[in-house]
Amino acid sequence: MSDDHGYHHGPHEWSHGAPHNSWAPIIISIGSGVFLFFFAKAFTMNEGMNGYIYDSAPLPLAIAGLAIIFAGLISWWKQDFSFDGSYEPQATHGSTPFSNVDIRKVGMWVFLMSEMMIFSSLFATYIRYRTSIDSCYSLEGTVVEPGTACWLPASYFIAKGGEHAHSTLGFMPDALVPGAINTFALIISSYTIVMALKTAKRTDLEHAERSIKVRNYLGATFCLATLFLVMKMIEWFIGFHIGPFEAPSLLSDQFTIHNDAYTYNYGHGAEAGAMTVDIRMAASIFYLTTGTHGVHVFAGIVGLGYMVVKAHKGGYGPGNSVSIEYFGLYWHFVDLAWVAVFPAFYLY
Amino acid sequence: MQLRNVWTVRAMVIVAVLFAALMFSPEHEARPSGISSVDSGCSCHSGTPSSQVVASITLANGSALPENYEPGATYALLISFSGGPAEDNIPERVNTGGFNLVASKGTLTPIDNTTQILAGELTHTDAGNDQQAWNADWTAPTSGSTVLRLMVNSVNGDNSASSDDQWNTVSYTVSGAGGEAPTMQANGLTVLFSGILLTAILFALALTYVFYVRDPESFSWKRFQPWISHWLTSTDHKSVGTLYFVSGLFFLGVGGILAMMIRIQLSSPGNDFLTKDEYNSFFTLHGTVMIFLAAMPLINGFANWIVPLQIGAKDLCFPRLNAMSFWLQPVGAILLLSGMFSGMGADVGWTGYQPITSTTDHYGATFWLAGQVLLVASSTLTGINFIVTIATMRAPGMGWMQMPLFTWSILVSVMMLFISIPTFGIGLIEAYLDRTISTTFYNTSAGGDPLLWSHLFWYFGHPEVYVVVVPAFGVISEVIATSARRTIFGYRSMVYALAGIGFVAFIVYGHHMLTSGMSPLLRFVVMLTTMLVAVPTGIKIFNWLKTMHGGSLVYRTHTLWALGFLVTFTLGGISGMFFPAIAMDVHLHETYFVVAHFHYVLVGGTVFGLFAAFYYWYPKITGRMMSERLGILHFLIGFISYNGVFWPMHKLGLLGMTRRHHTYYIRADEYSDIIGTLPPEAAQWNQFITVCAFIFFLSNLIMVYNIIASWLNGRKAPADPWGGWSFEWLVSSPPPTPSFDEIPTLENANPDHAPGRLTGMLERIMTPDSGDEGEEAGH
């Protein structure tokens, strides 16, 4: 089916129809190696393990690693671009319990199983430390050594961010706004991806019109996912001050993985006091978990970018709607993971 | 005979090239780029040395270093520098000066808290980071010239890496009594790995040369390009499988060489063939390389080659993902070993116990973690591929309970791997971030818990050891059934035993942590579950015995390896039953008894299984028969020397020899009982083990030679040389591409045999369309 049979060895036409030889695997692998290598060269923890020594020279090379990965992805997509669903491989008849199910669908569900384990491991780490390290609230009023490790959750800083602005919203702190928008952005994007699938399956539309609609729904999903990451950057690094709404970023609130001397002020009036505490662990697990989720969203954005282009060229229709369905499975999982991450890290 | 002569000459040329490669391996010392991790504030030796900084070493009394030292005398050194930004004297700036001193011979000793020994080199401490002069002692060696090499930093002290920082270096040579020329001592690990790399490159060149000599006319890039791009881009399961074999065998050799170095070090008490640091890196990399870069790729090689053939599929379901699983391996391997080339390989053990993994000043540990992240990604993709392929692409008529046992074993193995490895991946990423951007997951000062790593690691690590041994079970089932010329005894119980191992694997990992202070109740639970593992394993052993009992055994090389497997794996399994018993485990923990046990199951189990698989499926893969004579020679030498290596280790463990220790000491006589020393016989046993280890190592070269020679000159193999009856023997040897022109259908040889009750029930529940279900259930 595909026309680019430039490098083609043997009659390998039986399953996906794409050319059977591919440079993508080796390119992506090398790119990943280059990235991890130079990232480690650029950042090295210092002796006290409370910060890192940063060397700017290898960082462009780490970024070059990402570029190589992207080049590999493009090579992969070029092979997939002509895929029109006409030879969607299916499980052999009688392969209980998957008889005649699309193989890619089974693959996606199996993949989500490992994603589940990834987030389970992160939550295991979170629960391990959350339950064993004293909460800073519980140490209030007691005499503690400066730099005692204690747990100040991200939700504390978000609520405190609201205090700065005297909580214009009333029912929730201003600093929770990016998180709240993100939650809805993801939920709506799950809806738009389903609409893209539903539209792609419609047979009552002309192909051109349907393609435009599918592209628009996928584009909306793309924009919502991008909004998610932008909001995350605002929440982590930038902060905002728009009209009456004002909240500092987590960074300017000093919720960082290197802050081993955070000054925790508590209480009011006669009961007020201050402690110097170490909040690095709470920050580490917060940034790792939400960051891992962010990486998943970013991967979704990269995939959606390809799908928008393919939809624009008319690549999706009733015969080839399942690709959207399988991406949707992944996307729903990312959404679902956020539904677990958000309350655990932003509200509790 | 003419041909044979030419080949002898060529073989000799290759051997000569290998020796030349070893001779030319680098002798200079590779240095890391910074002085040490102790400096906060400068990225020290990235640029050229500055002449504004003047470094010097004098004696503490101000006089110059002597030209000749007195053997064994101790000299008080004054290490100092002048010039550079450190002299700007801006107040509130800190960490302005630092140094690093290497003595090629003799011993450097810190005399106050401003200096310290790190990785065998003298450097400043935190307290000494603001000075421009330091004092230390140097004890002269007994003979030989010594080079004292000093590197100094002059830093502006703004606590960031800036271009103002300057450094310089100076070397002094102090001759001994003989006054011979000084030599720089290279780091053993660097030399070894540079040698291996160089050998690989020269080997590739020699191979190219052979191609050239064979046919100079057609030796051109135009002909070479399709060949190389085929191997770099192929997604065919057979090509990818072959790539796995090549990389797996290469790293089996690398891991073997590391093991030989460890054995030389341990061959006599108090040996210093390897330094302590080198020893730590050697055993770490031996473990990691053997598990992740040798055993797993070799298993993947067979899984790639054989599973699609056995289930009657034309390829795996996601061929490109499959190629990616492979290519992540060599990239991960290079990354994992890249610390070697600065002489700072990972030194944390293959288990990577915390907090050492997050804090060791060997930079190699960072790359070790990064490389393994890629291997985790590779295993995840492999898992998806095989689970889905086996679940959805079985030939018509092949229900779950008709699958060959090798395919079953691969399914169970990748299931375990797939479910457990993300946990390990997250642990690795946490540790990697600890070491780079300084998160605090395993930083005890911020409340980090090393035991969390143990949980994340062993939740993966224990299933992992079953992941590498279960495929060997599958191989042995195939080999024994074929060699005994009958079906396997108790197929159904074999499947349930495999699945049982797969399930129990996840609830036993606590026995790795019995000495970590866990609750006695939990220890008891883990003890019970661990002992439970013996049940399915025992079922398998007895089924194999019963298969042979009812059959008529043909003794081929692969049969011999399978029989060897039965013996060694059973012994390993029995010694394994010592460890769940809590008291016994506490007693034997971290001794050579443990080493003996897991080498009995991993070498005697996995590796012997893989050897059997090589001899069994080689004709199918290459279309050539292997030399039986060489195979039997390999088995005899290998099996005997293998037992010579690992059996005495049980004894050493009981004598109290600890594992992962750089060296050991023996008692002068049986009456002096100094704690930590071993009785004199331990030294003799160790010597014996070292000799046997070398024989075992060399015996495996027979197989490598056999593989290459048979591939070039072997007899043509028929489609089914052994009389096996699973699908892979249907196709020609080597199989065509795609592997089947037409998907075969599995017919039931015994149509009267009804499926078991559970299978029948599962099929009723899980088969959605009722049209031809009755017919299917009849198979």
Interface residues (C-beta under 8 A of the other chain):
Chain A: Y7 H9 G10 P11 H12 W14 S15 A18 H20 N21 S22 W23 A24 P25 I26 I28 S29 I30 S32 G33 L36 F37 F39 A40 A42 F43 T44 M45 N46 E47 G48 M49 N50 G51 Y52 I53 Y54 D55 S56 A57 W76 P89 Q90 A91 T92 H93 G94 S95 T96 P97 F98 S99 V101 I103 V106 G107 V110 F111 M113 S114 E115 M117 I118 S120 S121 L122 A124 T125 R128 Y129 S132 I133 A149 I257 H258 D260 D278 R280 M281 S284 I285 Y287 L288
Chain B: S37 V38 S40 S43 S46 D126 S160 A161 S229 H230 L232 T233 S234 T235 D236 K314 D315 C317 F318 P319 R320 L321 A323 M324 F326 W327 L328 P330 V331 G332 I334 L335 S338 S358 T359 Y363 T366 F367 A370 G371 V373 L374 A377 T380 G383 I384 I387 V388 A391 T392 M393 R394 A395 P396 G397 G399 W400 F418 I419 S420 I421 P422 T423 G425 I426 G427 I429 E430 Y432 L433 D434 R435 T436 I437 S438 T439 T440 F441 N443 S445 A446 G447 G448 D449 L452 H455 L456 T737 P738 I743 L762 E763 M766 T767 P768 D769 E776
